[in-house]
Amino acid sequence: MKSLLVIFALAALMEAAGPQAAFAAPAVRADVSKYRLIVLSDIENEPDDSESMVRLLLYANQIDIEALIATTSVHMKSRVAPETMLAIIAAYGKVQPNLLKHEKGYPDAKSLSALVTQGLPAYGMTAVGDGKDSPGSERIIALLQKDDPRPVWVSVWGGANTLAQALYKIKQTRTPEETARLIAKLRVYTISDQDDSGIWMRRTFPELFYIVSPGGYGNATWSGIMLNEPGFDNTEISNTWLAENIQQGHGPLGAMYPDVAYGMEGDTPSFLSLIPNGLNAPEHPDWGGWGGRYTLYIPNRADTDLTGFNGGMPIEQEPRPIWTNAIDAFTPALANPFGRALKASDKTATGYKTTVWRWRKAFQNDFAARMDWTTKPYSEANHAPVVHLGHADQFTVKSGQRFALSATGSSDPDGDSLSYQWLHYAEAGSLKASIAIEGADNIYAVHAVAPTVTKPETAHFIVQVTDKGTPALTRYGRVIVTITP
């Protein structure tokens, strides 16, 4: 984690100055051992919030959950349902002792239940203004004022008006300097706009770090988690897979995972990038990770799926740059029955959703393994490999120079055999042209040749290290290579 934070700082220095610079480099930086998280959820609107809550609790030892706030949304305008959060936490409490056999740090159910609160049972901006405080908005303010240098992530699964009320009160009651300091601590990731407070916040607080896919849900990056991509293997989102790996035979917490109604876990991408897996770099949404990849720009209103479903929310032109939809092109690697262990698919997926979908098999298997932890002893469950790079995670080479990439020393806690795959994540760096890996890309040490550049460019290389346990688990190493003329 510390090495990634060094990269964050250096990358910020290399970013070219321009009109978006103030948004691109968050002012608050800290040695983050765990990311702080506040969740706003319109739970009970439909089953997917409950599904996401079950998954989130399995990572409660790796993410510092500080508030779980029941809210409204355009789909559920006049009630909140904190009782459902409490019921899921109660089920978690029954399996927490077994989870601790696999990893330390899982909080007890009583501690998590104390984090549950609520916003006003009113829709959107009708719940924002003088006298519109709620236990949820007051909790947000208190957490921002807490003597903790780490940024506060707000994961918005429904309407955002409880956060909007907190910011409204801060602006009304604090000095401009204190308001700016508190807003600088915020990192907001909303699952589209599910009430009219999101655009108000982006307009009123132009410096607020904000990730969102405005407009119709069909145009949203987050929907890659449930995307049934034609021509590709979509097994891990099938109802059969969910029943066998999550719902049935996995104790009381698995039994709390409801059947899919409209789409599986649409809210989960808002916290996936906070999981420490070696790939995720949440302070840099343009680097990509399990929660998708986002670019900082002002999207054109006409490009936001104006006729797509969004619950009837009005779609306004964005007033300033936001972190929003980016495009990846991804060709999956497939198991090869003979010879080289992996071969490239003959199909390539491209689009916003691909930035989430490309990692889906890995994060679904991770979910399934942690669900196994709720009932199985350590010896009967799988645990993720540990990636070790054979060199620094950032270095500089000159145009035309041949360089090595190595994951030597990587290991597995269960003693499983490991597989490797190296890839150049072209979209994540400044150099967009693809850099080929010499020879086989599925061995622990590979080589590449730096292309000719006319100015310093960055290239991101990712190694995926996957064990042969069941389910197979993947962790990553990210290497940032700066290429100079």
N, C-alpha and C positions, 0 to 999 in steps of 0.2 A: 504493500500500500504506500509506504513512504517513497519508493522509487517512482510510482506513478505520480505522486504529488510533485516530485521534482520535474517530471515531464510536463505536468500542467503548467507550472510556472515558466519553464523555458518556452513552451509552445505559445504561451500568452505573449512573451517578449517578441517572438518571431512573427506574430500576426501583423499584417500591414495596417497602418493607421488609416482610418477612414470614418465615414459617418456611422458605421455600425460598431466602432471600437468600444464604445462605452458599454454595449450589451455583451460583447464577446468575451470580456475578461471580468468575471465576478470579483467584486472587491473583497469579499470575505473568503479567506483561505485558511485551512487549518489541517493539522495532522489528524485525519479522519480514520479512526479505528472502526467505528460504525457510523453510518449515516443516521441522522435524526429524521424521524418521519411522523407527520400528522396525516391521518386519513379522513377525508370527507366522503360519506357514502349515503346514497339514497337507497340503502338496503331495504328490501321488500318491494321495491319497484318491480323487479323481476329477479330470477334466481342467480344471475351472474355475479352480483355483489357478494352473495353468500359463498359462491364458488371461490371468488378471489380472496375472501376472508379466510377460508380454510387454508389456501396456499400460503397466504401471508404469515399465518401463525406458525407454519413449519419453518419459517426463516426468522422467527422472533428472537433467536439468539445471535443473528448476524446483522439485523437492522434494529436500531434503537427506536422502537415504537413509543411515541410520547402522547398521542391522543388518537382516539377513535370516535369520530363525531358523526352522528346520524343526522342527515340533512334531507331536504326536499330536492326536487328537480322538475323539469318540464313534464316529466312522466309521472310524478307523484307530488302534486303541488301543495298539499295541505296537511301532510302528516309526516312524522319521522318514526323510525323503528329501532331505537337502541336495544330493545329487548332481544332482537335477533342476534345482534352482536354478542350480547351476554350469553345467549344459549350456545353459540358456537364456541365461545371461550370456555364455557363449562365443559363441553365435550373435549376441548383441548386439555383441560385440567386433568382429565382421566388418563391421558396418554403422556403427559409431560414427564412423569418419572421414567418412562421408557425412552423418550427422546434424549434424556440426559445420559443414557447409556452410550449414545452415539456421538454426541457433541455437547460440550459444556455451554452454559450460559442461557439455557431456556428459562424465561421467567415463569413464576407460578401463576395460576389462573387468577388468584386474588389480586395480584399486582396489575395484570392486564385488565381485569374488570374495572379497576379504579380509573383506568384511562378512558372509559366509555362515557360520553356525554352527548349533547345534542344542540343543534341550531334551532332557530324558530320554525314552527310548522307553517311557514308561509313561503310563497313563491318569489324567487328572484329578487329584484330591486325593491319590492314591497317590504322586504325584511331588512333593508339597509337605510340607516339614517338615525337621527336623534331618538334615543329611547328604544332602539331596536337591538340592544345587546342581548346575548344569550349565553348560557354556560359554555357553549362551544366557541363563540367569538372571544369571550374573556379568557378561555384556556389558550387560544392561539396567541393573544397578546402576552400572557404570562410566560409562555414558552419562548417567545421572541426576546423577552426581557431577561430571561434566565442567563446567569453568568456562565456561558458556554460558548466558546469561539466557533464551534462548528455551525455550518449553515443548516437551515431548517427546510426540509423538503415537505411540500404539501401535495399529497396525491389525491386528486379530486375525481371521484368515481361517479358523481352525480352533479347537482348544482353547486356553485361556488359561492353562494351568497353569505355563508357564515364567515368565510375568509374576507369577503368584501366588507362586511360589517366591521371586522377587526381592523382592517386598513382604514376604513372611514373614521373610526374612533381615534386611531393613532394620529391621523392627519388633523383631526379637530382638537386634540388634547396635548399634542407634543409639539416641540419646536420643529422647524423645518430640518434642522441638523439631526435631531433625534429621530425624526420620521425617516430620513434618508438612511440613517444607520440601521434601523430595524428592517426596512425594506431590503437593504443590501444583504441581509441574512437569509432572505427567502429564495427558494427555488420551487416554482409551481409547475406541475405537470397535470393538465386536465384532460380527461377523456372527452374530447370535443367540447363544445359549449352546450351545457344542459340547463342553463338558465341565462338570463340577460345580464348577469353581473360580471361575466368574464370580460366582455368587450368594455364594460365600464372600468374595470380595473386596469386593463391594458391602455385605455385612453387617459385615465386619471393619474396613473403611476407609470409613466413611460420608461422608467429605469427598472421596473420589475422583471426579473428573470422568469420567462413564461414559455412553456412548451405546450403547443396545442395544434390540432388539425381543425381549423374552423370549417363550417359548412356541413354538408351531408356526410353521414357516417360512412357511406360507401367509399368516400374519398380519403378516409382517415388511415394514418399509419398504424394505429393500434389494432385495427381489425385484421392485421396480419396474423394475430394469434389464433384466429378462428377461420382463416382463409382455407377453403377447400380448393387448392390449386390444381386445375385439370392437368393430367399427364404426369403428376408427381405423387409420391407416397404421402398420404395424409392420415395414416393409421392412428397417429397419436392424438388426434382430435375426434376420433370416432366414438360413438356412444359405447360400443363394445369395449374399446380400450379403457375408457373412463370407468366403466363398471368393474373391469377386472383389476385395474391398477390403482384406483382411487376409492371408489364407493363401497365395493363389496369385499368383505373379508379383511378390512383394514381398520377395525375397531370403531369406537364411537366418533372419532373425528372424521374418518372417511364416510361414515354413515350420514354426516351432516352435509355432505357435498350433494346438492340437488341435481336432478336431471337438467340438461340444457333445454331452454325454452326457445330463445331467439338466436343466441350465439354464445359460445363458450368463453367465459372469463374476459369479456371485453375490457375490464378495468385493470387486469393484472399487469399489462405493459407499463403502467404508471409507477410501479415499484420494482420491476425486474432488473432495471439497471443499477439498483442500489445493492444488489447481491455481489459480494466480493468473489469474482470468479476468474480474475486475471484479464478479462476482456473489457468489462464494464468500466467506463470512465464518465460518470454522470455529470461532472462539471463541464464536460465537453460533448454535448449532444451530437456534434458533427463527427465524432470519432466512431460512433455506432456501438451497439451492444445488444443485450437481450431485450431491452425495451424499445429498440428501433434506433434509427438515425435521423437527425433533424438538422436543418440548415437555417441560419439566421437571415431572414429577408422579409420584405413586405409582400405577402401573397396578393395577387389580383383577385378581387371578389369573383370575377367571372370564372376563375379556375377552381372554385371551392365547392363544386357539385351543388349548385343552387337549387336544383330540383330534387336532390336526394333526400332521404328521410333524415330528419333531425328533431322530430317531435314538434314541428311548427315554429321553431326558434327563428326569429328574424336574423338575416345574415348581413352584417355591415362590412364596409370596406375597412380593413385593418389600418389604424392610424400610424403605426410605427413597426419596425422590425420585430418579429417574433421567431422563436425556434419552431419550425414547422416542416412540413413534408419534404423529404429528400428521396432521391431515387438511387437504388442499388440494382445492379445486375448480378445474378448469382447462378452459377452452374453447380449443382450438388455433386459431391463425390459419392459413388456407389460402390458397394462391395463387389469385388471381382472374384469369381470362383477359382481362377487359376492365375499363377504368375503374380504380377504386382497386385498388392492387396486392395488398392482402390483404383477406380477408373472414373473418368468424368462422364456425367450424364450427357445424353445427346440433346437435352433441352435446357434452356436458360430462362429463369424467371426474372422479370424486370418490373420495378415500380416502387411506390411508397411502401406498400405492405410487405414487400420483399425484405425490407430492412429489419423486420421482426421475424417473418416467416423463415428466413435462412437459418436461424438459430433454434427453431422450434423443437426439432427432435431432441436436441440437447437439454433444453429447459423443461420439456415434458418428462424426459427420463429422470432428470434431477428431482422433479416433483414426485414421481412415482417412487424413487428410492427413499425420499424423506417420509413418504407415507408408510413405506415398509418399516421405517424406524419406529413408528408409533406402536408396533406390535411385536417386532422380531428382536431377538438378542443380537448383539454386535456381530457375532460370528456368522449369522445367517443373512445379513444384509450387506448391501454394497455401499462403499464410501468413495468419495471423489479422489482422483489422483492429485499429486502435488507437482506442479510444474517448476522446473528449475532451468534457467537459461545459462548457457555456457559462456556468457559474455554480458556486457552491460545492456540494459534495455533501451539505450539510446546511444548512437555513435554517428560519426561523420565519415563519409567517403567522398572521393573525387569522381567526376565523370569518367567512365570507362574502367573504373576499379572493380575487380572481382572481390566479393566479400562473403564471409561465412555467417550462417545463422544456425544456432545450435540450442537444443533443449536437453543436452546431456545432463545426467544426474536427476532427471525427473523420476518420480517413484509413486508407488501405490500403497496405501495403508493396509490393504487386504492381501498384498502380494500378487495382485493380478498382473498379467501381461499387458503392455501398453502399446497402443497404436498412435502414430503421429501423422499430422497433415499440416504443411506450411502453405500459406497463401498470402499474396500481396493484396491487401484491402485498399484498392486504388481510390475508392471514393472517400476514404478517411483522411488521406494526406493531401498536400497541395499539388503533388504530381499525379495527374489523372491517367496518364498513359500506363498501361499494364507492364509490369516487370516480371519476366518469366523466371521460374525456379529451374535451375539446371537439373537435368536428370529426373529422378523420382522425387516427388514432393512429399512422400509418405514415409520418410526416414527421419531420425531425430536430428541429423545434421545435414544441411544443404548449402548450396552456393547460388549466388546471383551476381549479375554484372550491372553496375550502376549505369544508367543511360546518360547520354550527353544532355546537359542542361545549360542554360544561359544565365541563371540566377539560382540561389539556393532553393532547393525544393525538399519537401518531406515526403517520405514513403512509409506507410505502416505495414508491417509484416506480422501476421498472426500465426502462432502455432496452436493447433488443437491437439490436446493429449487426451486420449480416450482409453479407458480400461476395458477389459473383456469380462467384467462382472455383469450381473443381471439386476436391474437394467444397466446398460453401459453408460458410464458417466464421463463427462468432458470438462476439463479445465483448460485455461488458455495462458499463453504468454504473448504480450504485445511488445514489438520492437519498433522503435521509430528511428529510421535512418535518414539523416540529413545528407543530401547530395549537393555538392558544390561544383562550380565549373572547373 
